[in-house]
Amino acid sequence: MATDLDGTLVGDAEALQELLSFYSEQAYDVALVYVTGRHLRSALSLAERENLPVPDVLITDVGAEIHIGSDLEKDLRWDEMMTEGWQPEAVSRLAEAAEGLTLQEIPTRCRLSYHADGPETAGRFEQSLKDSGIPHTFVFSSGRDVDVLPAAAGKGRALSYVFDKFGVRDARILIAGDSGNDRDMLELGHPAVIVGNAHPELRRTEALPHVFRASRRCAGGIREAWEHFFS
Ligand SMILES: [Mg+2]
């Protein structure tokens, strides 16, 4: 099960407990992959605060970093791929010239993150990046979060890389999310769920046969989808 954290796995403590005990009752093991926009330290403090199970893989920074196993070893091959063509200074200069963007201080160099004062600001910045020809991935989420990532990054690409790395092909897979930065991983083609509390930017996504729209919030929606696809 590959899931976003804020607003997806996390957000309804009771439903989370229900989901975890449902998994523990199954005859099979459920491997956990967390795929978050948070940076590593922030993800770990959330996991501690919410008492989340230790994941098998932790993808942070909207897919710009991958950490493997309980000792969270950084995937160095992925890291290398993230430096290719990445020009953070050039992105910064464009952001400074744009109006309505505030830089978020994040302790990593493989990603630049901003708060936009609205979708129009984000759209203008997206266009100026496109026009500049700087290789990048642009992600707009939660109505205000703008992430500019290396061209090869993104939650969907990082998750595909993890599936390939571990040779996951015939396992049952469920992918869960609630906002715009989850879109690319929800559209990979595996069974996926948009939880009931999803942001409008994700609700407006066109209907896809493998994407289930849950009525329950957060982990409750994951449980609902699991039963929809797998029981
Ligand atoms: Mg989220």
Boltz pocket constraint, residues with backbone or C-beta under 6 A from the ligand:
constraints:
  - pocket:
      binder: B
      contacts: [[A, 4], [A, 5], [A, 6], [A, 7], [A, 8], [A, 177], [A, 178], [A, 179]]
      max_distance: 6.0
